[in-house]
Amino acid sequence: MKALVAIAFVIVLVGTAHAQQQPTAQQQAPPPAGQTCMSQHVEAPGVSAAALITRGYDIKGAVPGGLWVQKDREVYFCNSGRALDNDVLCWRLREPVKGQICQ
């Protein structure tokens, strides 16, 4: 039963990540100046998938270019592959928050 719940959770997370991908210029024009957007992740500078896994996080899902890792109720999405110095590799999921400037 736990496996089914975990699989369903990963499917929801992957769907959320897919829905957050940037639309092409043809699909959506940039928002008017001053408009705010919802955000459901926060950057985790200095954190990598390898560091999280060594701290006891489990890989819950893998998508091309990234991993979903989780420990208890904390969930991170981490890029995989090569990164430039000072690039953010992982983002922590959180409750959606309004008020951030749209990018």
C-alpha positions, 0 to 999 in steps of 0.5 A: 500500500505504501508503494502505491501511495509513493508512486501516486505522489511521484506522479503528482510531483512529476506532473507539477514539474512538467506543468511548471516548464516555461511556455514558448513565446507563441503560447503566452505573452510575458505578464504585464509589469508588476504582475505577481506569480505563484511559486511552489519552490525555493532555491537550495544553494549549495545542495546537490542530489548526492549530498541529499542522498548521503543525508538519508533522502530517497530517490522517489522519481527520475525524469530526464535531467533531474531527480526527485528526492524525499525524506519524510515530508521534505521534497527536493528536485535536483538537476542532474548532469554538469553544472557551472560554478555557483549554479543552483542544483536543487530546489525545495518544494513548499506550499504555493506562495503568491507575490513573486515577480513573474519570470 
